[in-house]
Amino acid sequence: MPSKTKGINAERELIHLFWQTNEWAACRIAGSGSSQYPSADILASNTKRNLAIEAKLTKDSSKYFSYEEIAQLKEFASKFGAEPWIAVKFKGENWKFLCLEDLQQTSNNFAINQDLAKTKGLGFDELIKEI
Amino acid sequence: MPSKTKGINAERELIHLFWQTNEWAACRIAGSGSSQYPSADILASNTKRNLAIEAKLTKDSSKYFSYEEIAQLKEFASKFGAEPWIAVKFKGENWKFLCLEDLQQTSNNFAINQDLAKTKGLGFDELIKEI
């Protein structure tokens, strides 16, 4: 399966998780990554909280995000009154959700490895719990 | 140009209008009309108001919306804490924005004709004015 299709399927999996709660709704954003405007992969809402999510699937043990990518996610989230989140799914693991402060900053990008995802990441149920 | 491409270009035109204000952000929703979940074509926000928009371009003098289509837009908007709006662009005219109460209900659908769009529709500047 081409990696773009895998990515879209992974995003759809997240969309299902939100709708199945009956309290949350979610949608995939078209052209994320190619639009001239800041974007995210997914927007979710329960009317009280809005989440702007960048979702990544990986077979590797670390996933990297450029400064530009994170800046765009932040700007998009702020314009929509949404919380910016990173969703990452390592092979054989469940989705983990990290806030931007928990990403590991390197000299030229941001990184999440499997350990960081396990120690700092929230599971889906924790993400949507009332805070 | 295929009508799907024309539709996407029309949605992009609306997205530009929102971003150009510097106060509003907007995004196109992927798979609207084909997703198994309620959806809209566009979500826009200035953090105080969220708008869920179904956008239609037409060469005809009337545009029709099925009951199902309107019900889905309503449900999506309510889940996102957004106002549901119809954006319609008749050939040679500017975008007009109508709230659902202003659509004309027929025996088996909802309709907007050019007269209705002119008398009841808001221009873009009126739509985003503080209310």
Boltz contact constraints between the chains, C-beta under 6 A:
constraints:
  - contact:
      token1: [A, 19]
      token2: [B, 37]
      max_distance: 6.0
  - contact:
      token1: [A, 25]
      token2: [B, 79]
      max_distance: 6.0
  - contact:
      token1: [A, 25]
      token2: [B, 80]
      max_distance: 6.0
  - contact:
      token1: [A, 27]
      token2: [B, 29]
      max_distance: 6.0
  - contact:
      token1: [A, 28]
      token2: [B, 30]
      max_distance: 6.0
  - contact:
      token1: [A, 29]
      token2: [B, 27]
      max_distance: 6.0
  - contact:
      token1: [A, 30]
      token2: [B, 28]
      max_distance: 6.0
  - contact:
      token1: [A, 30]
      token2: [B, 30]
      max_distance: 6.0
  - contact:
      token1: [A, 37]
      token2: [B, 19]
      max_distance: 6.0
  - contact:
      token1: [A, 45]
      token2: [B, 80]
      max_distance: 6.0
  - contact:
      token1: [A, 47]
      token2: [B, 81]
      max_distance: 6.0
  - contact:
      token1: [A, 79]
      token2: [B, 25]
      max_distance: 6.0
  - contact:
      token1: [A, 80]
      token2: [B, 25]
      max_distance: 6.0
  - contact:
      token1: [A, 80]
      token2: [B, 45]
      max_distance: 6.0
  - contact:
      token1: [A, 81]
      token2: [B, 47]
      max_distance: 6.0
